[in-house]
Amino acid sequence: MPKTRHRVVVTQRFFDSATLDFLKHCGCEVIIAELAPGVADGSLSERQLIDLLIDADGWILGHANVTASLLGSLPRLKVISRRGVGYERIDTVAVEAAGKVATIAVGGNDASVADHTIALMLAVCRKLKQCQAGLSANDWSIPLGGDLYRKTVGIVGLGRIGKGVLLRLAGFEVKPLIYAPRPDSSQKANGGQSCFVDLETLFQESDFITLHAPLNPQTRGMIDSRALKSMKAGAVLINTARGGLVRDADLLKALQQEDIAGAGLDVFESESDPSLSAVTEQLIKLPNVVVTPHAGASTVEGLNRTNLIAAQCVVAVLEGRSPPGHCVIADGRRHTVAKENT
């Protein structure tokens, strides 16, 4: 085993031994942050993060906020590696300006989230929440559910996870409707040219609507009161992407007024805006809403895959190499070289 050359701090739980061994074999000292139960790195203050990372060369993180101020306090840090794919909390401009590298773990949890999406669809339409609640109260009456089989399913976004959901839905013989702002040839081949529709058509005709779009200024709040009112009364909304895609207060009202039939939610606006926690609590209590705690990617296999990809990106940067291009979201090393040459 090579002599330890680099220090890597991990601020995520469920870091597997095989990935830990990989990092050690590559000459890394690994520090796994001991977070209090129920606390994730996304809720840590800047001061807490600095205390954890002041001597780190590499950082494997979850949902922590990566800001210019934080990076300015961590001159030794070279690489920020997200164990996951969403990176709206990472200031990529600040990463580049600081001469550091930021990566995401592309491909590690796609299958896990796609599986979870189908699970939520079935749980809502088969009224599993009501079934369990009834049996817990010794009520054996049967809530009448519905089928996913041969329904129209609208898929908003056809990236890696959206494609995985489409593949899984084939077994249910559904009619897919796909919205992608700028579909490329590979997406059209995967989804079929005739399946692509505009967003308004997708909302109006789908029995199930599942969100797989990134969160950005164009998509934030795309599911609002207007969009919800355009959906079928029997429609089911599934969100395993990002909470900010849906205006949760509008969704709550639509469900209470029976404008749509139900929802399956793995993410909430309150994850990034605690002032909306009361809305989340009300959604959780509704009988026709099945919820999970942003757990779509959290399988043993999925986390092991994303752990390794994140670790491989860290090692590549610390050894002076480039991580896979599809994993890099910011690379400021060229700015550092340019400054040194001026």
Salt bridges, closest charged atoms under 4 A:
GLU29 OE1 - ARG7 NE 3.13
ASP51 OD1 - ARG47 NH2 2.97
ASP55 OD2 - ARG7 NH1 3.93
ASP57 OD1 - ARG76 NE 2.98
ASP57 OD1 - LYS78 NZ 3.26
GLU88 OE2 - ARG242 NE 2.82
GLU96 OE1 - ARG334 NH2 3.60
GLU96 OE1 - HIS335 NE2 3.42
ASP110 OD2 - ARG160 NE 3.32
ASP115 OD1 - ARG168 NE 2.60
GLU173 OE1 - ARG150 NE 2.90
ASP207 OD1 - LYS232 NZ 2.95
ASP266 OD1 - HIS116 NE2 3.84
GLU269 OE2 - ARG247 NH1 3.52
GLU271 OE1 - HIS294 ND1 2.61
GLU319 OE2 - ARG5 NH2 3.79
GLU319 OE1 - ARG321 NH2 2.95
ASP331 OD2 - ARG333 NH2 2.98
